[in-house]
Amino acid sequence: MARVTIVGGSGYIGGELLRLLLGHPEVEVAAVTSARLAGRRVDGAHPNLRGLTDLTFADPDKLDECDALFLATPHKETMGRMAGFLKLAPRVFDLSADFRLRDPALYRRYYGLPHEAADLLPEFAYGLPELHRDRLRTADRIAVPGCMATAAILALHPLAAAGLVEPEVTIDARTGSSGSGASAGSENLHAERSGAMRVFAPTRHRHEAEIGQETGLSARMSATGVEAVRGVQVVCRARLAPGADERAVRSAFRAAYAEEPFVRVVAQKRGLYRLPEPKILSGSNFCDVGFAVDDDEPAGGAGRAVVLVAALDNLVKGGAGNAVQCMNIRYGWPERAGLTFAGLHPN
């Protein structure tokens, strides 16, 4: 039994971590922190957990050592606190963005400030099991990917790895309001968000850097906020390499994900859910990926157009669930432990 602590437990990601870890057969939640709510019951912030725990929020400055630390702390702040966090537990799972990028210059470009702990960057494994499972088996410091980055990487990686796609790709990402966090500003008030489809990052969204790092492609990404509460869907547009066709694309996806417990290939010719749809993934750790290839072969030897689609729950496979999956791999537990919820339909 591993004793774990969640730092930054009052937000949406912290709440999802707590929900998943309370039901995990190999875990005891030792503490959940919140500077603002210290001393109050955690089910006040997370009412879905009523009757499941009597924990109260702990002061983040008064923590005991534990076996594993989950950090749901803010971007740009986590790096300055990491040295202290590393003293509390032999294994750290960081859900902030501060240790995802290997290149400190890339971090500065996308986050607008120098990295305060660049010497620690090489020590963190990128926490995407589908790409880095072997390293995660022995990693003690794991940086959990961003939600839209996870979806886009899982959509693009099979074709990039097989050399089936040209290097220039564009990504249109859509996300629900929970992706802005529990303390989002006035732009996420119901009166402002309801009915809206707001392009909040027309160029150079920060997840673009992770996608390029993990796929080797030149990614250009925009992001739009939609009315849903949960869910991410990405639509990636690219050109196949000359000679590649739909059969090659389908074979690449099947080869990449045939044995993956949480990635499903959804690319059907007809039906209401013929391509990945985040609505049916709410609460689950699945990422569905799919594709459509243009039937017309362009003139001049250019490759066919391909559209790649991926969907997930931004708080689960796009955050807390992926962190728990990484923990399961690191401890040698069944990878599905604590992550068996299938999602809801209808929802």
Secondary structure, DSSP 8 states (H G I E B T S, - for coil): -EEEEEESTTSHHHHHHHHHHHT-TTEEEEEEE-TTTTTSBHHHH-GGGTTT---BEE-TTS----SEEEE---TTTHHHHHHHHHTT-SEEEE-SSTTS-S-HHHHHHHHSS--TTGGGGGG-EE--HHHHHHHHTT-SEEE---HHHHHHHHHHHHHHHTT-B-SEEEEEEEE-GGGG-TT--GGGSHHHHTT--EEEESS--THHHHHHHHH-SEEEEEEEE-S-SS-EEEEEEEEB-TT--HHHHHHHHHHHHTT-SSEEE---SSSTTSS--GGGGTT---EEEEEEE-SS--GGG---EEEEEEEE-TTIIIIIHHHHHHHHHHHT--TTTT------S--
